[in-house]
């Protein structure tokens, strides 16, 4: 009798349902990867602009355009 309960609780999915679930998981994983790549890229670009701006201000200050 206990085996019958276990058999009733098992979920049987069709190939189409499995494919649908797998596609959803793949899409979610790729979205997370792209989000992490985007965060890293933004962080690097902001650092580059900050360093460039600091260098530009130092140069302009050296030339006497900025006090």
Secondary structure, 3 states (H helix, E strand, C coil): CHHHHHHHHCCCCCHHHHHHHHHHHHHHHHHHHHHHHHHHHHHHHHHHHHHHHHHHHHHHHHHCCCC
